[in-house]
Amino acid sequence: MTIKEAFPLFQTVALACALIASLWLCSPAHASDITDIDVRPQPSSTRSKLQQFTDRASELAVSAMGMIGIHYKYGGNNPENGLDCSGLVRYVFKDAWGVNVPRTAAELSRSGQKVDTQDLQPGDLVFYNTLRRSFSHVGIYLGDNKFIHAPRAGATVRIESMDLAYWKARFNGARRISDPEQGDDNHQ
């Protein structure tokens, strides 16, 4: 493998590690965490729902980042043949959580629970009007106002900033798909 071939893999691994580290560093600390160090493993029932969601959402983000560089293909459903925006979302949710989500951006926009911009968490879906109609494009929020998506023909899966004027002007909203392991039934 040449350095040119290895670089996208290295970049993907580095981004995944950075995301996981940032999610770990952002987890809430409690006074007892600092003064009372207990090295015994804790049962999973003592972990907060927020921490469990963060862990599961990071699985989505890592799976999505593994798709960086995959070429765009309209109607594409798998990395081998290419992915479109909703194909990327569908593939990542199936890969990370084993759950089937709707196929189109418009259908996805009616799934899960509405999320306000200030409440976005990694793994949430972000929607844009890119074809002169609402909810015509979808990506997966990664944190830090960044999202991953399959943008258009001739491009590849990549990470973008939601702060860019192009994306700000076209933002339609966000949704959170329930994690099946959490037992939540937050639909619509």
Order of alpha helices (4+ residues) and beta strands (2+ residues): alpha-alpha-alpha-beta-beta-alpha-alpha-beta-beta-beta-beta-beta-alpha-beta
